[in-house]
Amino acid sequence: MPSLSDAKHLKKDPDRVLHGKWALPGAAGLGFLEGSFVIAPMEPLFIPLMASRGRGAWVIALALLVGNVLGGLLMYGLGALLAEPVIEPFIRWMGAMESYRETVETLKEDGFATLFMIGITPFPYQVGTAAAGAVHYALLPFIAAILLARGIRYFALAGLVMVIGERAQDWIQKHEGKIMAGGILLFLGLLVWMLLR
C-alpha cells in the first residue's frame, strides 16, 4: 500500500512516485473513484500522470480504463440491487434525480447509445451506470458501451498528452466546445451506423 512516506516523496521526488510500483494501481484507483463516487473532473490528476510517462501515457490510460469500468460495474450492481434504498438517495443528494429518471427511461429505449453518450460526455457517469443497473440493462452490452466510450476518452487524452504534454489540459479547456461537437458527431455517426446495419 502507498504510505505517508510516498506522499512526502511526491513533493520531493515526483518521478519516484509517478514511476514507482504503485503508479499503475494508483491510476486504476483514480479510475475507480471517477467511475463510482467522484463526480468532479479528474483530468487535472490524469494529465500529469500521463505526462510523466511520455510515450507510455497509454499505459496510464489503460489503468484508468480498468479502474473506471470496475467503478461503473460497482454502480451498476448498486443500481440493480439497491436502487431505491441507496442509489436514489445518493442521486437526490447529488441533485441529479431528474437526470436519473430521464436516463432510466432513455436506457429502456436505446441503452447502448445512451451509455455510450454518458461515457463520452460530461453527463454524470455514475448516474448513468446506476440507472443501467436499475433497469437491469444487459451486462455485456453495458460493459461494451462503457469500455468503448471510456476507452475513447482515456486513450484520446493519452494521445493528446503524448503529442503536446501537460499543455493538453489548457488545450482541452480552450477547445472544449469543439471537442464536445466532435463527440456529438461521433455519437451521431455511431447512431446512423446502428440504424443502417
N, C-alpha and C positions, 0 to 999 in steps of 0.2 A: 504494500500500500504506500502511496505517497505520504511523506512525513512532513512535519513542520520544517525540518532542515531543507527539504526540497523547495518549499515555498521561499525560504531565505535565499537559497541558491538561485532561484528565478530572478531575484533582484540583482544579485552579484554576477551571476554567470548564466544568462538565459539559454545559451546554446546547450549547456549541460542538461538542463531540464527538458528543453524542446526536442532534444535528440536522445534523451535517456530512455531507460526501459519502460517508463510509464507514459511516454508521449502518445503512443497509439491507443492504449487503453484509456488514457485521459481524453483523447479526441472522441473515442467511442462513447465515453461517459457524457461528454458535451452533446453529442448527437442524441443520446438517450434522453437527456434533460430537455433538449429542444423538442424532441418528439413526444414528450409526455407532459411535463409540468411548466416549463419556462415559456412564457408567451412573448417575451421581448426578443427582438432581432439579435442573433448571436454572431453575426458576421465580424464584429469587432474582435471577437475571440478567435474565430476561424481563420481570418486572413493572416494574422501574424504566425499562427501555427503552420499554415500552408506556405507562407513566405519563407519560414525557417527551413523548409525542405527544398526550396528552389524547384528544380525539375522533378522532384519527388513529391510535389504537392498532392498528386493524385492519391498517394498512399493515405494521407490525412483525409482526403475526400472519401475514400473507401471506408475508413474507420468511422467517420461521421455518419455515412450512409448506414452501416451496420447498426450503430447505436440508435440512429433515428428510426429505423424500421422496427427495432426491438421496442423502442418507446411507443411507436404507433401501435404495435401489437398489444402492448400493455393497455393503452387507451381503448383499443378495440375490445379487448377482454373485459375491461371495466364497463364499457358501454353495453356489452352483451349480457353481462351478469348483474350489474349494479346500476343500470341507467337511472332508475327512479331515486333510490336512496343515496347514491354517491355522485354520479356524473351530473345529473340535472342541478343539484345544489351548487356544485363546483362551477358549472357553466353559468348559472344565475349569478354567482359571486363574481365571475369574470365580466358580467354584464353582456353576455352573448346568447341569452336564451332565445331571442327571436331568430338569430342566425342559426342556432342549433335546430330549432323546429323547421325552418326553411330547408336546412341541409337534410334533415331526416326525410322530408317529402321529396326533395330532388334525388336523393340516393335511391329511393324506391323506383323512380322513373329511369334514371340513367346513372347507375352507380360508378362505373369505371371512369367515364368522362368527368363526373363530379369530383371523384377522388383525385384524379389527375390534376384538375384545376386547383383543388385545395392544396396539393403538394407543391405546385409551382408558384401560386400567388401568395400575397401576404395574408390571405384568409387564415384565421387561427386553425392550424393543422390539428391540434388536439380536439377541437370541436368536431371536425370532420371525421377523424378516426373513431372517436367515441360514438358519433352518430351512426357510423357504418356498423359498429358492434351492436348498437341499439336496434337497428333494423335487421340484424343478422345477415348482412350482406355476405356473400360467399367469400371465404377466406383466401383462396388462391387468387381470384381477380383483385381482391383488396391488396394483397402483397404485391402483385404485379403492378398495380396502379401507383402505389406509393414508392416502389423501387424505381420505376420509370421516372416519376415526377421528381422525387428527391435526388435520384441519380443525376438527372439533368441539372438540377440546381447546384449540387455539390461539385460535380465534375466541370461544369461551366465556370464556376467560381475558381476552382483549382487551375483550369486552363488560363483564365484571366490573370490569376496571381503568377502563374509561371511566365506569362508574357510580360506583365508590367509590374510585378512585385506588389508591395504594400500599397502602392498608389491605387490598386484595384478598388479599395473602399471608397476613395474620393471619386473615382471614375463611375462606380456604381451609383453613388448618390447623385452625381451630375447628370447621368443618363437614365435615371430611374423610369421616367416616362417611356422612353424608347424601349427599355428592357421589358416593361410591362406590356407595351404594344406588341413586341416580339413574342412574348409568352402567349398573348391572346391569339396572335396569328398562328402560332404553333398549335394551340388548342383547336382553333377553327379548322386548321388543316387536318388534324387528327380526327375531329368530328366528321368532316367530309369524307375522309378515308373510311371511317367506321360505317357511315351511312351507305357508301357506294360499294362496299365489298360484298 
